[in-house]
Every structure is written in structure tokens, then in C-alpha cells.
Amino acid sequence: MEIPRLETPRLLLQPLRSEDAIQVQQVFPRWEIVRHLIGSVPWPYPADGARQYIEGMALPAMKAGQAWHWSLRHRSDPNSLIGLISLRLGPEDNRGSWLVPEWQKQGLMSEACAAVTDFWFIHLDQTRLRVPKAMDNLASRRISERTGMRLVDTYCKTFVEGELPAGTWELTRDEWLAQRDRG
Ligand SMILES: CC(C)(COP(=O)(O)OP(=O)(O)OC[C@H]1O[C@@H](n2cnc3c(N)ncnc32)[C@H](O)[C@@H]1OP(=O)(O)O)[C@@H](O)C(=O)NCCC(=O)NCCS
């Protein structure tokens, strides 16, 4: 399936490409970004970490129809990659994202999450979205809370920062569609 380009009021979501590795390598390896990401993210980040991730994992999963990855660009500067957002099939870990700190706390990831969550439930016709996150990841938790996700499980999980209390947040298609209808 061709992965569409998505748009939000302020962002362009462009399907991830090999050439994005150069910009990802420049902006991604920062402690504020990686500390609450899954422990399999290598840290310190290797010099070819972005290329390995994009060519070795992300693009093959997209090609296999198992995952959907988009680069995030602000409409004011569409040549600059400022983050990524992804969807993955599977029982437990369906959405992931990061944004460079200079662009955080402006509601941008809330916009991107709304666009890809629509894609997940409407275009991909999935019935449930589950996202694990560190309890300490307040911004990410806030996105879950604001979009009506429910905390359905708690446990300890290994993040780049180490083993931390974590939880799985869940949203069903019916819940998502109901809140869209409410506007
Ligand atoms: C999580 C992340 C993507 C959020 O991106 P963002 O664009 O800053 O998020 P938004 O601006 O849409 O903010 C979402 C909510 O979190 C709140 N928030 C943002 N940063 C916060 C912080 N540091 N502490 C507490 N709340 C915060 C916002 O006020 C907003 O709440 P509101 O909707 O009630 O106003 C970003 O912080 C990030 O890239 N973190 C590092 C990577 C990561 O942890 N990814 C998620 C893994 S599960």
C-alpha cells in the first residue's frame, strides 16, 4: 500500500525515506529525546545509527505493510525534519514519536498524533491502539489523557534511561470516533 503524505494545520507528515537519515542523525541523538524511548535505542548513538534504523528496520517494515513512518516538518520550513511519528501493527506498541526540543510544548505532537490516529482507525481499520510509555513522561502521558486513552496496565520497562515504572495506554476505534464526532 502506498503510504500517503498527511497534513495538519501546522505540520507536513512525509513518508520516511532513506535520505532522511542525514537529518535524523543531526537532530535525534539528544538525551531529552531518547531518555524515555525504548531501551533498544542505542545510546550513545552511533555515527550511522539513523541510517541503520531507517534502512535496516523502518523502511523494511513499511515495505512489508507492518509499519508506517512519517517525518515531521513545519509548514514554515518544509525542508527541515523536526521529528518522526510511527504506527506499527502488533498487540502492544502501536504508535511512537519524537520531536526536537526546540519545537516541543507548542501542541505540534498533539496535531501529528491526531492525524496518524485517524489513519490508524479509519484508513487501516484497526480496532484498538495501544501505546506504552514511562510514567515520568509527562508530555506523552498528557497526549494520551487529552485524547481519551485509558491506562490499562502498569509494570516496569527498560527505557534508554534504565528500568522505570511504565504503563500501557489504550484507545478503541469506537472511543476515537465518538470523540471526533463531538468535535
Ligand atoms: C512526547 C513529545 C513527542 C510531546 O511533543 P509536544 O509537541 O511537546 O507535545 P504537545 O505540545 O502536543 O503537548 C502535549 C501536552 O503535554 C504537555 N507538555 C508538553 N511538554 C510537557 C512537559 N515537559 N511536562 C509536562 N507537560 C508537558 C503540553 O502542555 C500538552 O498538554 P495540554 O494538551 O494539556 O496543553 C515530546 O515531548 C518528545 O519528543 N519527547 C521525547 C520523545 C518521547 O518521549 N516520545 C514519546 C515516547 S512514548
The ligand as an SDF file (V2000), in Angstrom:
LIG
                    3D

 48 50  0  0  0  0  0  0  0  0999 V2000
    6.3090   13.4980   23.9380 C   0  0  0  0  0  0  0  0  0  0  0  0
    6.5490   14.5900   22.8880 C   0  0  0  0  0  0  0  0  0  0  0  0
    6.5270   13.9730   21.4980 C   0  0  0  0  0  0  0  0  0  0  0  0
    5.4240   15.6210   23.0180 C   0  0  0  0  0  0  0  0  0  0  0  0
    5.5590   16.5680   21.9600 O   0  0  0  0  0  0  0  0  0  0  0  0
    4.9980   18.0460   22.0780 P   0  0  0  0  0  0  0  0  0  0  0  0
    4.8030   18.5770   20.7080 O   0  0  0  0  0  0  0  0  0  0  0  0
    5.8480   18.8360   23.0040 O   0  0  0  0  0  0  0  0  0  0  0  0
    3.5820   17.7950   22.7480 O   0  0  0  0  0  0  0  0  0  0  0  0
    2.4190   18.8640   22.7870 P   0  0  0  0  0  0  0  0  0  0  0  0
    2.9820   20.2550   22.6860 O   0  0  0  0  0  0  0  0  0  0  0  0
    1.3870   18.4420   21.8030 O   0  0  0  0  0  0  0  0  0  0  0  0
    1.9330   18.7200   24.2810 O   0  0  0  0  0  0  0  0  0  0  0  0
    1.1140   17.6920   24.7420 C   0  0  0  0  0  0  0  0  0  0  0  0
    0.6850   18.0110   26.1570 C   0  0  0  0  0  0  0  0  0  0  0  0
    1.7850   17.7920   27.0530 O   0  0  0  0  0  0  0  0  0  0  0  0
    2.0650   18.9560   27.7940 C   0  0  0  0  0  0  0  0  0  0  0  0
    3.5000   19.0070   27.9160 N   0  0  0  0  0  0  0  0  0  0  0  0
    4.3890   19.2060   26.9290 C   0  0  0  0  0  0  0  0  0  0  0  0
    5.6350   19.1330   27.4370 N   0  0  0  0  0  0  0  0  0  0  0  0
    5.4940   18.8800   28.7620 C   0  0  0  0  0  0  0  0  0  0  0  0
    6.4060   18.6830   29.8320 C   0  0  0  0  0  0  0  0  0  0  0  0
    7.7180   18.7110   29.6280 N   0  0  0  0  0  0  0  0  0  0  0  0
    5.9080   18.4140   31.0560 N   0  0  0  0  0  0  0  0  0  0  0  0
    4.5780   18.3630   31.2710 C   0  0  0  0  0  0  0  0  0  0  0  0
    3.6650   18.5230   30.2960 N   0  0  0  0  0  0  0  0  0  0  0  0
    4.1280   18.7880   29.0720 C   0  0  0  0  0  0  0  0  0  0  0  0
    1.5090   20.0850   26.9710 C   0  0  0  0  0  0  0  0  0  0  0  0
    1.2060   21.1980   27.7870 O   0  0  0  0  0  0  0  0  0  0  0  0
    0.2890   19.4570   26.3910 C   0  0  0  0  0  0  0  0  0  0  0  0
   -0.7330   19.4120   27.3570 O   0  0  0  0  0  0  0  0  0  0  0  0
   -2.1410   20.1010   27.0490 P   0  0  0  0  0  0  0  0  0  0  0  0
   -2.6610   19.3750   25.8180 O   0  0  0  0  0  0  0  0  0  0  0  0
   -2.9210   19.8640   28.2590 O   0  0  0  0  0  0  0  0  0  0  0  0
   -1.8340   21.5340   26.7860 O   0  0  0  0  0  0  0  0  0  0  0  0
    7.8960   15.3110   23.1080 C   0  0  0  0  0  0  0  0  0  0  0  0
    7.9500   15.7660   24.4450 O   0  0  0  0  0  0  0  0  0  0  0  0
    9.0900   14.4190   22.8290 C   0  0  0  0  0  0  0  0  0  0  0  0
    9.5540   14.3300   21.7030 O   0  0  0  0  0  0  0  0  0  0  0  0
    9.6360   13.7560   23.8800 N   0  0  0  0  0  0  0  0  0  0  0  0
   10.8000   12.8920   23.7060 C   0  0  0  0  0  0  0  0  0  0  0  0
   10.4540   11.5990   22.9710 C   0  0  0  0  0  0  0  0  0  0  0  0
    9.3260   10.8380   23.6560 C   0  0  0  0  0  0  0  0  0  0  0  0
    9.3240   10.7200   24.8770 O   0  0  0  0  0  0  0  0  0  0  0  0
    8.3960   10.3280   22.8550 N   0  0  0  0  0  0  0  0  0  0  0  0
    7.2220    9.6180   23.3300 C   0  0  0  0  0  0  0  0  0  0  0  0
    7.5390    8.2210   23.7040 C   0  0  0  0  0  0  0  0  0  0  0  0
    6.0790    7.3940   24.3380 S   0  0  0  0  0  0  0  0  0  0  0  0
  1  2  1  0
  2  3  1  0
  2  4  1  0
  2 36  1  0
  4  5  1  0
  5  6  1  0
  6  7  2  0
  6  8  1  0
  6  9  1  0
  9 10  1  0
 10 11  2  0
 10 12  1  0
 10 13  1  0
 13 14  1  0
 14 15  1  0
 15 16  1  0
 15 30  1  0
 16 17  1  0
 17 18  1  0
 17 28  1  0
 18 19  1  0
 18 27  1  0
 19 20  2  0
 20 21  1  0
 21 22  1  0
 21 27  2  0
 22 23  1  0
 22 24  2  0
 24 25  1  0
 25 26  2  0
 26 27  1  0
 28 29  1  0
 28 30  1  0
 30 31  1  0
 31 32  1  0
 32 33  2  0
 32 34  1  0
 32 35  1  0
 36 37  1  0
 36 38  1  0
 38 39  2  0
 38 40  1  0
 40 41  1  0
 41 42  1  0
 42 43  1  0
 43 44  2  0
 43 45  1  0
 45 46  1  0
 46 47  1  0
 47 48  1  0
M  END
$$$$
